[in-house]
């Protein structure tokens, strides 16, 4: 996959340019770059990853390609509480599949999002993993997970073939602004 594929996977989850977003488990920034490209100048993106080397690589790429995007880098584990401002959106691309129990993580994401905030998930479209991707979840499974964790209006955004695990998909879910907190 290349930058155009990353953009194609998340494009329809972006309602408008600008805003405050976070990319949780951003790695070296393939999807962070796509997010910066789609959101444009004046956007604030909080990029969170445990790998400082990957964040430094990402910072160089963002500075050279999207200098008008305001970036904030957190060398941290996104499964722990972070000092983030209210977010318009969050991106979790190929990161939740490392965790067997994702409800507590989604609970944290829920607290960061403004009412009606957007969560874009990119994941392999199957329900069994391997050593490298231990806990993927299909789009159908994501619909159930999202609903049970206080997210609504889940919809499939895009699909792309993956030589690694067959197919990758992206989905958009929005924060249920009426619930006020997530459901475990």
Secondary structure, 3 states (H helix, E strand, C coil): CCHHHHHHHHHHHCCCCCCEEEEECCCCCHHHHHHHHHHCCCCEEEEEECCHHHHHHHHHHHHHHCCCCEEEEEECCCCCCCCCCCEEEEEEECCHHHCCCCHHHHHHHHHHEEEEEEEEEEEECCCCCCCCCCCCCCHHHHHHHHHHCCEEEEEEEEEEEECCCEEEEEEEEEECCCCCCCCC
